[in-house]
Amino acid sequence: MSARAAAAPSAEASVAPDLFAKFDPLIAQRQALLDTGVKDPFSLVMEKVLSPTRAICNGKETILLGTYNYMGMTFDPEVIAAGKRALDEFGSGTTGSRVLNGTYQGHKACEAALRDFYAMDHAMVFSTGYQANLGVISTIAGKGDYIVLDIDSHASIYDGCAMGNAEIVPFRHNDVTALEKRLARIPAEAGKLVVLEGVYSMLGDIAPLKEMIAVSKAARAMVLVDEAHSMGFIGPNGRGVAEAQGVLDQVDFVIGTFSKSVGTVGGFCVSNHPKFEIMRLVCRPYVFTASLPPSVVATAATSIRKLMHGSNKRAHLWENSKRLHGGLTQMGFTLGTAEPQSAIVAVIMPDLERGAAMWEALLHEGLYVNLARPPATPAGMTLLRCSLCAEHSSEEVETILGMFERAGKATGII
Ligand SMILES: Cc1ncc(COP(=O)(O)O)c(C=O)c1O
């Protein structure tokens, strides 16, 4: 045997530890679900999108009840025309950061539309809502500061906390007393940021922002509210839950997204803080990434300005939400909230297997909803999340209820 061969590691020893081994339990759970014969609920393909509420899925026309297209802006003719014009005049992308070559007049126009929409002094557009939370939270709360957040906060809020250096203090979901107690334990002189959401997207419940902001301000904390699921719909001007509860003027930072009611992609923060503009130099998820394409900011700005005059659509969306919530309750489904509180109606399933079976039965009927499961959902729940759109007609909501009744009976859920 040569010296070289003797020194060679055995075949077993030379295999690198598999970094994917940690995913084995999830791989097994997914396989077990597919082995029951259901379609993969997490790989649906929309072959063609016909409107904000209809698409072709598996070759069949399907009603969409699982998008975040709350105000139905994706096919608005003025929005589409603005996007096409910007593509022609400014090209397909900026290829650069906002602080270098990536600020076009369209980005400034979009920020102006946001300032007008919220009646606030400053607006900063990010490439996604995820990055807006990541950037703002990690930048403003630093070493020695405290972030107090609702335990059911969105992943982007948690990731913003993880990226920064502040101490993290979670409190029980929507519990004002728990928030007050946590704040009382933090040193009085420390910087404090309370992070809340207007609508919590899994169950569709809203936060008692008025009370929460009152205890936060009493503890001399700054307040950030993520209004991703309420912008455009909730509040007299669609500014969100803080507006609906009359406390928007006490919110230091509103975070939002263009990927829901606005109908495109992007994120933002609006604020009246006098030093806010410095964020453009210090916020890494703003600086170290390419800016949104001109067509995207053009569609966003047009959509935001149209949402300022969306009160009829808002009223119709409330009607849809109330009718779906009432109809499903009457049929015997268990819902995430006792009353309709937003455009999200969450139907609680007994377990993942029956949830997936019901999801597939609905798809077979011609209805798409979201199947949601842990870790996205609270308390280990499996949910069928329905998100209504202002473009769903009243007749469509009746059709949807009929589909739920048949699928619920076929799968034994009701
Ligand atoms: C509460 C909340 N915040 C932020 C985001 C991120 O938004 P975006 O899709 O623009 O990244 C979401 C998206 O689902 C969300 O639900």
Ligand as a Chemical Component Dictionary entry (heavy atoms), coordinates in Angstrom:
data_LIG
# 
_chem_comp.id                   LIG 
_chem_comp.type                 NON-POLYMER 
_chem_comp.pdbx_formal_charge   0 
_chem_comp.three_letter_code    LIG 
# 
loop_
_chem_comp_atom.comp_id 
_chem_comp_atom.atom_id 
_chem_comp_atom.alt_atom_id 
_chem_comp_atom.type_symbol 
_chem_comp_atom.charge 
_chem_comp_atom.model_Cartn_x 
_chem_comp_atom.model_Cartn_y 
_chem_comp_atom.model_Cartn_z 
_chem_comp_atom.pdbx_ordinal 
LIG C1 C1 C 0 -47.550 42.015 8.791 1  
LIG C2 C2 C 0 -46.639 41.932 7.618 2  
LIG N1 N1 N 0 -45.581 42.745 7.544 3  
LIG C3 C3 C 0 -44.730 42.712 6.502 4  
LIG C4 C4 C 0 -44.914 41.827 5.460 5  
LIG C5 C5 C 0 -43.917 41.794 4.333 6  
LIG O1 O1 O 0 -44.415 42.394 3.196 7  
LIG P1 P1 P 0 -43.777 42.143 1.744 8  
LIG O2 O2 O 0 -44.584 41.089 1.075 9  
LIG O3 O3 O 0 -43.875 43.462 1.067 10 
LIG O4 O4 O 0 -42.348 41.742 1.941 11 
LIG C6 C6 C 0 -45.997 40.979 5.472 12 
LIG C7 C7 C 0 -46.218 40.041 4.357 13 
LIG O5 O5 O 0 -46.890 39.083 4.388 14 
LIG C8 C8 C 0 -46.881 41.013 6.586 15 
LIG O6 O6 O 0 -47.929 40.176 6.651 16 
# 
loop_
_chem_comp_bond.comp_id 
_chem_comp_bond.atom_id_1 
_chem_comp_bond.atom_id_2 
_chem_comp_bond.value_order 
_chem_comp_bond.pdbx_ordinal 
LIG C1 C2 SING 1  
LIG C2 N1 SING 2  
LIG C2 C8 DOUB 3  
LIG N1 C3 DOUB 4  
LIG C3 C4 SING 5  
LIG C4 C5 SING 6  
LIG C4 C6 DOUB 7  
LIG C5 O1 SING 8  
LIG O1 P1 SING 9  
LIG P1 O2 DOUB 10 
LIG P1 O3 SING 11 
LIG P1 O4 SING 12 
LIG C6 C7 SING 13 
LIG C6 C8 SING 14 
LIG C7 O5 DOUB 15 
LIG C8 O6 SING 16 
# 
